[in-house]
């Protein structure tokens, strides 16, 4: 039986169902990272997970829905890691630097996730052929970055500038860092993240702000 709906219309999943979905997502990440998006069929993912294809079809309407769940879970894990690292920080400069460095820390420990995300972002399409994921699906992230830069301006740490422009540039730079590291795994991701943090701190701060 499929999960019953709760009064709000949302499906209530049991612990076993939640664990099974997580298992399928984990296998999807590994298969995509190893064989690419095009070769990551539901049959291959099921084989990797040690289950039947029908089990995947029970939990997901199709490959597109599974790919969306991969993105959702990967980002949720990354956000949890970053939030844990920024907890208790009081300055915008610390928040800015830690957001970049903690993101790199998490992805450094999860290279298959980075590779899988790149494959999904490049290949997953809407019915009209447009990419499923793009700048127009990044609003929540951009707003969170804007909040950091706006906080810095209000505290006097950062100079006046358009926070949307800075947030878009920040997001694009982090994405490019991960794309470069995926192409060149020997690249020092930690050093890159620290350089990037330096770059955006210098770009944002006022003349009077102390060096970190």
C-alpha positions in Angstrom: 0.0 0.0 0.0 1.1 3.5 -0.7 1.4 5.9 2.2 -1.9 7.5 3.3 -2.3 11.2 3.1 -2.4 13.3 6.3 -5.1 15.9 6.9 -3.0 18.5 5.0 -2.9 16.3 1.9 0.8 15.4 2.3 1.9 11.7 2.2 3.0 10.4 5.6 6.0 8.1 5.0 7.0 5.4 7.4 10.6 5.1 8.7 11.1 2.1 6.3 9.8 4.1 3.3 12.0 7.1 4.2 15.0 4.8 4.6 14.3 3.1 1.2 14.0 6.4 -0.6 17.3 7.5 0.9 18.9 4.2 -0.2 17.6 4.7 -3.8 18.9 8.3 -3.8 22.3 7.2 -2.6 22.5 4.6 -5.3 21.4 7.1 -7.9 24.2 9.4 -6.9 26.8 6.7 -7.2 25.5 5.5 -10.6 25.3 9.0 -12.0 28.8 9.9 -10.8 30.3 6.7 -12.2 28.4 6.3 -15.5 26.9 9.7 -16.3 23.3 10.9 -16.5 22.4 9.2 -19.7 23.5 5.8 -18.5 21.9 6.1 -15.1 18.8 4.1 -16.0 16.3 3.1 -13.3 17.4 -0.5 -13.9 21.0 0.3 -13.3 20.2 2.2 -10.1 18.0 -0.6 -8.9 20.8 -3.1 -9.5 23.3 -0.9 -7.6 20.8 -0.7 -4.7 20.1 -4.4 -4.7 16.4 -4.0 -5.3 14.0 -4.4 -8.2 13.1 -1.6 -10.6 9.6 -1.9 -9.4 10.6 -0.7 -5.9 12.0 2.5 -7.4 8.7 2.9 -9.4 6.8 2.5 -6.1 8.6 5.5 -4.6 9.2 7.7 -7.6 7.1 8.5 -10.6 10.1 8.2 -12.9 13.7 9.2 -13.5 13.0 12.9 -13.5 11.3 12.8 -10.1 14.2 10.7 -8.7 16.7 13.2 -10.1 14.9 16.1 -8.4 15.0 14.2 -5.1 18.7 13.7 -5.5 19.2 17.5 -5.8 16.9 18.1 -2.9 18.6 15.7 -0.6 22.2 16.8 -1.6 21.4 20.4 -1.0 19.7 19.7 2.3 22.8 17.9 3.6 25.0 20.7 2.4 22.8 23.4 4.0 22.8 21.5 7.3 26.6 21.3 7.3 26.9 25.0 6.6 24.3 26.0 9.2 26.1 24.0 11.8 29.4 25.8 11.0 27.9 29.3 11.0 26.0 28.8 14.3 27.1 31.4 16.8 29.0 33.6 14.4 28.3 37.3 15.0 29.9 39.2 12.1 29.0 39.3 8.5 32.6 38.8 7.5 32.7 35.5 9.5 29.4 34.5 7.9 30.6 35.3 4.4 33.9 33.4 4.8 32.4 30.4 6.6 29.6 30.0 4.0 32.2 29.5 1.2 34.7 27.5 3.2 32.1 25.2 4.9 30.4 24.5 1.5 33.8 23.4 0.1 34.4 21.3 3.2 31.2 19.4 2.8 31.6 18.8 -0.9 35.2 17.8 -0.6 34.0 14.9 1.6 31.2 14.0 -1.0 32.8 14.1 -4.4 30.2 11.8 -5.9 27.5 14.2 -5.0 29.3 17.1 -6.7 29.7 15.0 -9.9 26.1 13.8 -9.8 24.8 17.4 -9.4 26.8 18.6 -12.3 25.4 15.8 -14.5 21.8 16.5 -13.4 22.1 20.2 -13.9 23.5 19.8 -17.4 21.1 17.1 -18.6 17.8 17.3 -16.8 15.3 19.1 -18.9 11.7 20.4 -18.7 9.2 19.2 -21.3 9.9 22.3 -23.4 13.6 21.5 -23.5 14.8 24.2 -21.0 17.1 23.1 -18.2 15.3 22.0 -15.1 17.8 23.8 -12.9 19.2 27.3 -13.6 19.5 30.7 -12.2 15.8 31.0 -12.0 15.7 28.1 -9.5 18.3 29.6 -7.2 16.2 32.3 -5.6 16.3 30.9 -2.0 20.1 30.6 -2.1 20.5 34.1 -3.6 18.3 35.6 -0.9 20.3 33.9 1.9 23.5 35.4 0.4 21.9 38.8 0.1 21.0 38.6 3.8 24.7 38.1 4.6 25.8 41.1 2.5 23.0 43.3 3.7 23.8 42.5 7.3 27.4 43.5 6.6 26.3 46.8 5.2 24.0 47.5 8.2 26.8 46.6 10.6 29.3 48.8 8.8 31.6 46.0 7.8 30.7 46.2 4.1 30.6 49.1 1.7 27.5 50.1 -0.2 26.8 47.9 -3.3 24.0 46.1 -4.9 23.5 43.0 -2.8 21.8 41.1 -5.6 24.8 41.6 -7.9 27.1 40.4 -5.2 25.0 37.4 -4.3 24.8 36.3 -8.0 28.6 36.7 -8.4 29.2 34.8 -5.1 26.9 31.9 -6.1 28.5 31.7 -9.6 32.0 31.7 -8.2 31.2 28.8 -5.8 29.5 26.8 -8.6 32.6 27.3 -10.8 34.9 26.2 -8.0 33.1 22.9 -7.7 33.0 22.5 -11.5 36.7 23.1 -11.8 37.4 20.6 -8.9 35.3 18.0 -10.6 37.3 18.4 -13.8 40.6 18.5 -12.0 40.3 16.4 -8.8 43.9 17.0 -7.9 43.1 20.7 -7.5 43.4 22.0 -3.9 39.7 22.7 -3.2 40.4 24.0 0.4 42.9 26.5 -0.8 40.6 27.6 -3.6 37.8 28.2 -1.1 40.0 30.3 1.1 41.2 32.4 -1.8 37.5 32.8 -2.9 36.6 33.9 0.7 39.5 36.4 0.6 38.3 37.7 -2.8 34.7 38.4 -1.7 35.7 39.7 1.7 38.0 42.3 0.0 35.4 43.1 -2.6 32.7 43.7 0.1 34.4 45.3 3.1 34.8 49.0 3.8 38.2 50.7 3.8 38.0 50.9 7.6 37.1 47.2 8.2 40.0 45.3 9.8 41.7 42.5 8.0 40.6 39.0 9.1 
